[in-house]
Structure formats: structure tokens, C-alpha cells
Amino acid sequence: MARNLITDVEGVLVGSAEDERLASGVTVVLFEEPAVASIAMNGGALGTDVKNIYYFAPDSLRWETLEIGYSGFLEWCCVGKLDDFYSWIEGH
């Protein structure tokens, strides 16, 4: 039965792990087919803008900031602004 979760999408696998002693965790969304982009929420390792979303830029092979937080990224994905996301990436 579908519950309207990302795990309901065929070909998408989700896993997570945490270490309470370190107050740290990670969630991975893995696509069975090749994906176009990789994103990460900064927990402090990518820069001082903690909680901003980064993407792995294929041209520089480095993590680059999108200069938005998680809720802003979800808005792009959920309200039909995903084309704006791809245009922004192509412009950088």
C-alpha cells in the first residue's frame, strides 16, 4: 500500500544511520538507475553555512552550495520549481 513516501517510488532506496554519542547521522537516497545530481545537507564539514544544501558539481568535482536550506530545496522539488533548480546549476 502506497503511503505517499519517497520509499514508495520504484527504483529509489533509502537508508540512514546515526551515532547518538557524536550527535551525528546520515541519510542516503540511492537510485537503482544513474541519477543526474547528488545533494547533501551541510552538517559542518562543507562550510560554515550549516544546514544549507550543497550539490556535487560534475564540472569541478567539488561540493558547491545552493545557498538555500532544506525547506527551500523541498519547495523547489514539490511545487514545480525543479526547472529553476536545474537552470541555476547550469548557470554556475
Secondary structure by P-SEA (a helix, b strand, c coil): cccccccccccbbbbbccccccccbbbbbbbccccccccccccccccccccbbbbbcccccbbbbccccaaaaaaaacccaaaaaaaaaaac
